[in-house]
Amino acid sequence: MNYKKAIAITAILLSFACIYLGRAFFSISGANPLPAASTAYTVTPTCNRIVSLAPSITEVLFALGLEEKIVGVTRYCKYPPEAQKKPRIGGYYDPNYEAIVALRADLVVLFPEHEEPKKNLQGLHINTLTVSHRSITDILDSITTIGSFCGVEPAAQRIVADLKRRTGRIKEKTEGLYRPRTIISVGRSMGKGGLDSVYISGRDGFYTELLSLAGGTNIYDKGTVAFPVFSGEGLIRLNPEVIIEMVPNLRKNEWDQKTILQEWTTSCEVDAVKHNRVYLFAQDYAVVPGPRFILLLENMARVLHPEIAWEQP
């Protein structure tokens, strides 16, 4: 694997680092985790100058109408477009503490895997709020938690209710239908003329949950690896009926969609290739497990079950 290929695949896989390690919870300056978001808090924190340490957290903050209180985001926070106008405080795993202090942040929202940044921030007497985006339930819980924590409960309730309604509608429409055996490719070499070291969704939880709700089945149900890697021959043995490939950097790298799809024909024995059921998802939210998961879920449902009369997106 050459250097550029390794960097590209690592960047995609790092997008999913935030979907592990537990359900939503929060703590203030090292205090013990408080109860779930539905419980009344005994602390009234300030949320006037907020810093986000992940793209999906930034999306939640904007969705809740807290954009005026956001004073810093990571270099990876691209959505909504207004987020790109916010001051940058470093990366996902390498936040710039001097920048955060200079911004006079009174709250940093982060994930469980931000263990070291959390410790350092609390050492600087900056409040932290920890949420998880491991699953759809976690994402919904994080919206409720942040909404309650920052005093925008009505907005949080509206967003969660809408997401649950749309999710339930998809589940209802696909219930009882045949569930195509599916793989989701999350990283590989592009433009090489064939398939080599294809990373697929395994026991990551997030994609498997989406596939189930959308009326499909994750064909890879063995082992404990979140993103196992397969050769072209290995994919032939799996023989999926549907292949969904996440290529959020398609346009950025000026890759040709037709050429990328053509590379899958080197595994022409695979059912998905035989029946032209290989789909590219080039939207940025395809690899950001945040509140826009509903768009990814709706897209999945459309390609898995084209026989359903879906509403126009």
DOBAZA-478905 format. One record per residue (C-alpha): x, y, z negated. Coordinates in steps of 0.001 Angstrom, whole numbers, plus 524288, in hexadecimal, padded with zeros to 5 digits. Last residue first. Layout:
<kolvexs>
       u       v       w
       X       Y       Z
...
</kolvexs>
This chain:
<kolvexs>
       u       v       w
   774F8   83523   805FE
   76921   83123   80E46
   75FF9   8285D   806B5
   7626E   819E7   80848
   75978   81113   81033
   75F92   8044C   80BE6
   7651C   7FB1F   81649
   77222   8022F   81576
   77485   7FB31   80891
   78305   7FAC0   80550
   78602   806E6   80D49
   77B22   80F1A   80766
   77D12   809F0   7F98C
   78B64   80D85   7F9E1
   78862   81B69   7FE1A
   77E71   81CE4   7F324
   78839   817E9   7E926
   792C3   8210F   7EE32
   78966   82C85   7ED35
   78557   8284F   7DF7D
   7938B   82792   7DB4D
   7936D   83656   7DCE4
   792F0   8378A   7CE0E
   7A0E1   8327D   7CCD1
   7A8B4   826AB   7D11F
   7B11F   82DD1   7DB37
   7B59F   8246F   7E5D7
   7A9F6   824F7   7EF26
   7A795   832FF   7EABC
   7B162   837C4   7F4DF
   7A91B   832C3   80028
   7AFFB   82A17   80A13
   7A7E4   81DC9   8083F
   7AB82   814B2   81369
   7A26A   8095F   8168B
   7A537   7FBA9   81BA4
   798BC   7F473   81F43
   79B42   7F28A   82DA7
   795F7   7E490   82DB2
   7A2A9   7DD7F   83064
   7AA43   7E6D3   82798
   7A172   7E486   81BE2
   7A18F   7D5DA   81E8D
   7B063   7D50B   81E18
   7B662   7CD51   82954
   7B9EE   7DA0E   83044
   7C446   7DD48   8262E
   7CC57   7E549   82FD7
   7BF59   7EC1F   83243
   7C177   7F39F   82589
   7CB6D   7FC42   82C2D
   7C0E8   80130   83572
   7BA11   807E7   82A2B
   7C612   81037   8279F
   7C76C   81340   83622
   7B938   81775   83750
   7BA72   8201E   82B59
   7C67B   82718   83095
   7CFA1   82B35   825CD
   7D224   839B4   82461
   7D883   837D1   81721
   7CF4A   8418F   810BF
   7C3DD   83C43   81893
   7C53F   82E61   8139E
   7C965   83213   805C3
   7BD0E   82CC4   7FF5C
   7BEC2   81F8C   8061B
   7B68C   815DF   7FE3B
   7B3FA   809C3   8065C
   7A73A   8025A   80567
   7A79B   7F48D   80AEB
   79B24   7EC92   80C61
   7993A   7DE01   80EA4
   7A5C7   7DACA   80781
   7AE4E   7CF43   80BCF
   7B680   7CD61   7FF75
   7BF73   7C42C   806FF
   7C079   7CDF0   8121A
   7C3E3   7D870   80827
   7CF3D   7D029   8036E
   7D444   7CEB7   81140
   7D427   7DD7E   8130B
   7DBFD   7DEAD   8068F
   7D58F   7E190   7F99B
   7D866   7EA69   7EDEF
   7D0BE   7E9E4   7E13C
   7CAD4   7F678   7DBBC
   7C53B   7F492   7CE10
   7CC50   7E7D1   7CB77
   7C513   7DF00   7C1F5
   7C3FC   7D29E   7C9DF
   7B945   7CE94   7D336
   7ACE6   7D561   7D777
   7B11A   7DA86   7E4B6
   7A4FA   7DA10   7ED4D
   79F1D   7E603   7E6BA
   790AA   7E3FF   7E938
   78725   7ED5E   7EFC0
   77A12   7F3CE   7ECFE
   77E31   801C8   7EA5D
   77D25   7FFCE   7DB9F
   78641   7F413   7DC4F
   78FD1   7FB18   7E51E
   79028   806D6   7DBFE
   7930A   7FE2A   7D046
   79DE8   7F732   7D78C
   7A35F   80452   7DBA8
   7A460   80925   7CDA9
   7A832   7FC90   7C6D9
   7B65D   7FBF5   7CB32
   7B622   7ED27   7CB66
   7B9A6   7EC74   7D9BE
   7B912   7F7B2   7E354
   7C237   7F53B   7EE9D
   7D046   7F8A6   7F1B7
   7D407   7F480   7FF86
   7E258   7F0C3   800A8
   7E358   7F0D9   80F84
   7D8AA   7F16D   819B7
   7DB85   7F4DB   827CD
   7DF61   7FF54   83195
   7E7C3   806CD   827F0
   7DF23   812FF   827C9
   7DBB9   811CC   81980
   7E29E   809F5   80EFA
   7D93E   805D3   80459
   7D0A2   80B31   7F96C
   7C325   80A57   7F34F
   7BD17   7FF55   7FB3F
   7AFB6   7FB7F   7F63D
   7ABBA   7ED6E   7F889
   79DE7   7E8A0   7FAAD
   795BD   7DC44   7FA88
   78860   7E10F   7FEF3
   77D63   7E0AC   7F4C8
   770CE   7DB6D   7FA9B
   7656D   7E38F   7F5D0
   75E2B   7E176   7E8F4
   760F7   7EF0D   7E3DC
   76647   7F81A   7EE4C
   75B8D   80270   7EDBD
   75A66   80211   7DEE4
   7690F   80367   7DCD0
   7694F   80EEF   7E61A
   75E01   81594   7DF20
   7641F   81320   7D1D9
   770A9   819F3   7D5E0
   7690B   825B5   7DADC
   7611E   826C0   7CE5A
   76CEB   82482   7C595
   77479   82F38   7CC97
   768FD   83896   7CB6D
   76712   835D0   7BCEE
   77595   8376F   7BA47
   775F8   84491   7C134
   769D8   849C4   7BA71
   76E53   8454F   7ACFE
   77BB1   84B6F   7AEE2
   775AD   85860   7B2F9
   76CCB   8584D   7A70B
   77839   854CF   79DFE
   780A6   86076   7A1A6
   78674   8634C   7943B
   79495   85F9F   796BB
   794FA   852F8   78EFF
   78749   84EF7   792F7
   78A13   850BD   7A163
   7978F   84A9B   7A028
   791BA   83E93   799AF
   785FE   83D89   7A2B3
   78E5A   83E9E   7AEE5
   79814   83517   7A90F
   78D41   82B5F   7A61D
   788F9   82BAE   7B456
   796DE   82916   7B8D3
   7988A   81E4F   7AEC0
   78BFA   817B5   7B30C
   790AC   8183C   7C120
   79D3C   811A1   7BCF8
   7AB02   8149C   7B87F
   7A904   8233C   7B83F
   7ACE0   82564   7AA0D
   7AC19   83189   7A199
   7B58C   837E7   7980C
   7B3B0   845C1   79305
   7BFC9   84CBA   78E29
   7C1A5   858AF   78583
   7CE9B   85FDB   7868C
   7D69C   8608B   77A0D
   7E398   85F3A   78166
   7E585   851EF   77B26
   7D7C3   84EFA   77FF6
   7DC91   851A5   78D98
   7E852   848B8   78BFD
   7E026   83D77   786CE
   7D62A   83F20   791A3
   7E0C6   83FD6   79BF5
   7E662   832F9   796AD
   7D974   82BAB   79668
   7D499   83083   7A386
   7D034   8228D   7A635
   7C3D6   8253E   79E5D
   7BFE3   8300F   7A7E1
   7C080   83EF0   7A6CF
   7B92C   84B7A   7A3C5
   7C1D5   85646   79E50
   7BB60   86059   7956F
   7BF5F   86D92   78FE6
   7C845   870F4   79B37
   7D018   87D76   79973
   7D455   87D06   7A7CF
   7E25F   87EA4   7A336
   7E0BA   87299   79A97
   7DC34   86A8A   7A63D
   7E745   86FC5   7AEAF
   7F150   86C7C   7A44C
   7EB8A   85EF1   7A323
   7ED64   85BF3   7B191
   7E5F1   84F61   7B3B3
   7ED9D   843A2   7B8B4
   7E466   8380B   7B964
   7D96E   83DE6   7C183
   7E199   848F5   7C6C3
   7E58A   856BC   7C359
   7DD99   861D2   7BD57
   7D83F   8680F   7C99A
   7D090   874C2   7C86C
   7C2CE   8740D   7CE4D
   7C06D   877A2   7DC82
   7C0BE   86978   7E0D6
   7B569   866AD   7D7B5
   7ACD6   86FAD   7DFED
   7AD88   86599   7EACD
   7A5F2   85C09   7E235
   7ADF4   853F8   7E27D
   7BCA1   8546C   7E488
   7C233   8510D   7D71D
   7CF10   84A2D   7DA06
   7D7D5   85566   7D5B6
   7D1A3   85467   7C857
   7C7B3   85E16   7C2E7
   7C827   86A8C   7BAAE
   7BF9E   87595   7B59E
   7B230   86F51   7B668
   7A858   87798   7AEE6
   7A264   87DEA   7BAF0
   7A0AA   8707E   7C129
   79883   86B3C   7B5DF
   78C40   8691B   7BDF1
   78AE1   85AC2   7BA45
   78E6A   85687   7C80E
   79AD2   85EAD   7C706
   79F0D   857BD   7BA9C
   79BA9   84A66   7C039
   7A390   84D10   7CC89
   7AF44   85143   7C46B
   7AE50   84491   7BCD0
   7AE8A   83D18   7C9BA
   7BACB   8444D   7CE0F
   7C241   8419C   7C15E
   7C91E   8493D   7B683
   7BF07   85400   7B4DE
   7C1BE   8608D   7AD46
   7B6F4   8682C   7A67F
   7B713   87617   7A13F
   7AA16   87983   79AE3
   7A686   86C31   795C7
   7A721   86ED1   78738
   7A3E7   8639C   77E5C
   797FA   86279   77590
   79B05   8568F   76D38
   790D7   84E22   76645
   78BD0   848F7   77316
   77DF2   843F7   774B1
   77DE3   8360E   77A14
   77A1D   833B9   78845
   7883D   835C4   78C65
   78CD3   82985   7856C
   792DE   82AA8   777F4
   79FA2   831CF   774E6
   7AD37   82C7F   77741
   7B61E   82F09   76B73
   7BC56   83C7A   76ACE
   7C941   83EC7   771E9
   7C6B7   84CD7   775D8
   7B872   84A5B   77946
   7B47C   83D0C   77E4E
   7ABE4   837F5   78923
   7A59F   82BA7   78E1D
   7A185   8261E   79B2E
   7A2EC   817AB   79D5F
   7AF37   80FBB   79EC5
   7BC1E   80EE6   7A55F
   7BBB9   80FB9   7B414
   7B5D1   8180A   7BEE6
   7BFCC   8231A   7BE22
   7CAB1   81B9A   7C49A
   7C25A   81AC9   7D0C3
   7C85D   82616   7D81F
   7D56F   81FFD   7D490
   7D249   81544   7DE5A
   7D144   81EFC   7E96F
   7DDF2   825E3   7E603
   7E4F1   818D9   7E45B
   7E089   814C6   7F1F4
   7E5F4   8210F   7F82B
   7F2AE   820E8   7F064
   7F55F   812A8   7F386
   7F2CA   814EC   801F9
   7FBEE   82090   80229
   806BF   818C3   7FB7E
   80610   80CD1   80432
   80000   80000   80000
</kolvexs>
